[in-house]
Amino acid sequence: VQLQASGGGLVQAGGSLRLSCAASRRIFGINAMGWYRQAPGKQRELVATSTRGGSTNYADSVKGRLTISRDNAKTTVDLQMNSLKPEDTAVYYCNMDALWGRGTLVTVSS
């Protein structure tokens, strides 16, 4: 099973992007789905996670601007990104339990 992330690109500060991640086939029983990011020269960090029970967790730096959503029936997880800042520039990786996508680049220009 592979995860495919899409939706990255170049956007101006204050703009929006929506990242999407889909599994190559339906997977039952996924608990945690999430998005992580890695900026140049930095370690990978948590952006947002969502549990099967409905709990969500966000990095302090993105609270109020980014929203995670999931569709268990389709085995997808999305990240709506609003009010983007240059410091949001990174490669974004989706995660479903032990599975990782390849990443999609988000570049926010000032």
C-alpha positions, 0 to 999 in steps of 0.5 A: 500500500502506498500513500500519494500526497498532492496539492503542494505548490507556490503561493503568496503569503496570506494565500491558501492551499489544500493538501490531499493524501490518498492510499492506493487502496482502501485500508480498514482500521487506520487509527492515526492520520496526520501531516508532518513537514520538514523545512530545509535544514530542520527536522521533520515536525508534526503539523496536525494529526487526527485519530479515528475517535475524532481527536485532533492535534495541531502544532502551536504554529499552525493552530487557527490556520490549518485544518485536518480532515479525514475520510475513513471510508476512502482512506484519505486525509486532507490539510486545508492551509489558510493564511499561509506564512513564509515559515510554512515553506516545507515538504509536507508528508502524510502519514497513516499509522506506519505508512508515509507518503513521499511528500509534497513541496509547499513554498510560501513567498513573502 
